[in-house]
Each structure stands twice: as structure tokens, then as C-alpha cells.
């Protein structure tokens, strides 16, 4: 028993020393050196093959998995599945002669390789969506490197330009091109009157769960660069965006109303201008000549002369009538029907 314990310990050392041979194997990524030593110890103890041959066969058998990428959320499932390989190897009938036993050993490895590929195919990793962001849902595990791999896109997005007129209501959103996880925190920063992405020029203006900044209304003083950071529950910054806001100064409401009134008056005058152009084209009509004459200064002189003549005639008629009347008779006392007093008896 002591001999086998020593041999088992020696086999673990061999596994460590030969680790470079299986460095590109998924089996090495998801099992420990003790797990692999236990597999080969079982084969050696049954005198089916040597330790070096066992390690070499493990390397060759799981080599087809070296180029696959496993979805990050499937790592634990693949690890549990490969952990069962040792149990399946120990189920191989001990009565098989060494060549037949080794053949069964190879078949078991082929079954597990197929099982891993099927599991990866049924749960493929999410696609990376450009142009930016730490997309953990698209994170994969590389068997060739035994390491996690993120999308080859930066966390920080390119700076975007936005324009808005002064006094307009405006909302700036911190948007992502990929599906965001739950339980997020949004941090907004601001750099006044500059267009830069150097965070040393920014000051924090908000931290919370609101993914937007609202301007009611936008003013020229709001001009500058705004930065938003999205932080997940692991305190990782999964997205950083920059927006340069240019607020265009506009005229006041009173000036706009005056301009609108002037425009309306100009539009209303257009039909008269068209009539004037038509008169110029075809020549003035008789009506136009009379109206023009009456509107001239000479017409006022003629009006005054006619009025003087009418007044003079009226005064003369009244004066002649006044001279022809016997004013003495008109003013005598009233007559009576009784005879004079000296005719009475």
C-alpha cells in the first residue's frame, strides 16, 4: 500500500512536470493535476498502460477542443461534465486486455469531446456589438489559453456631437448598443465650454439610477462636454460615453413675434403688388386716371374754388330775398274784427 501511495504521489509530480504537454487542452483548464493523476493512476494500477502514455493520450484525445470558445455562463457546466470523465474511465471493464482497454479509454474520450461540443453549440456565446462597451454576456472562455476573453472593443465610446437651440427642452440619454444587465448605476460628469474626453477636466454632477440628463430648457450656459459612466453590480465600468452639447443662441420671443407679424403683412400686400404690376403692364384705365386725378394736389384747389362759388351764390340769394321783403307790415300790431271807436253810435 505504501508503494502505491508513493507511486500516486510520483504520478502527480509527473503530471505537473508534463503540464506543458496538455497546456492547450480543455481537460487541463477544467480539471486539476490531481484529477488527471487519478485517471492515469487507475490505468497504471490495472497494468493497462504506462503513466507517460496515459498523459500523452489525454493530450491527443482532448486536442479537438483547443479551438473552441465557451460562453462564459457555461463554464461551470463544462467543468462539472469533464469532472465525470474519471468516473467513466473507472467503469471500463478490468477484464479487457490492455489493447482493448486502451481502445475503450479512447472511445470514452471521444464521447466526452463530442459532449462538450454539443453543449457549447446549444449555448453559444452572445455576439459582440460594436462600437464600444464591456459586454460580459459576450465574454468567452478560450481552451487554448485557459483564460477569459472579452470583446475586442473599447469600453469608451467615440465622442458624439449634439446641437440644440436655446430655450428648447432637451434630454440626453446614456445609451448602449447592447443589452444592459440589471442593477446599474449611472454617473454623469461635466466639463464646461470645452470639447474633450480627458476626465481630469470633468466634475461629477450626478450619481444614481437615472440614465439621462434633462434640460428644461437648454441654455447657452449648458454648453460643454458631458460624460456618462455605466457601472454594474460588480463595480465594473461597462460603458463610458462622451457627448459635446452645442447650444445655439436664438432670438427672443418678442423678436420672433415681430418678424412673424412683418412676414404676415408682407404676404397680405402681395395681391396689391400683383394688381399694381398688372396696371403698369397694360396701362392705366379711365377709373385709375380719375382716381389719380382726385388724389392729386390740383384736385384740392378745384374743390376749394367750387365751394367758394357755391357759398357766394347762396349768400347773394339770401341777401336779395332779404331786401324784397316789407318789414314794416310784418311788424304792425294784430288786426281786430271790431270797427274803430269813432264809428260807434
Helices and strands as residue ranges (DSSP letters): H 2-17, G 19-22, H 26-30, H 33-45, H 51-61, G 63-65, E 69-71, G 72-74, H 75-83, H 85-90, H 98-122, G 136-138, E 140-142, E 147-149, E 160-165, E 170-173, E 185-192, G 199-201, E 203-208, E 212-215, G 220-222, E 224-231, E 237-248, H 253-282, H 286-294, H 297-323, H 327-331, G 341-343
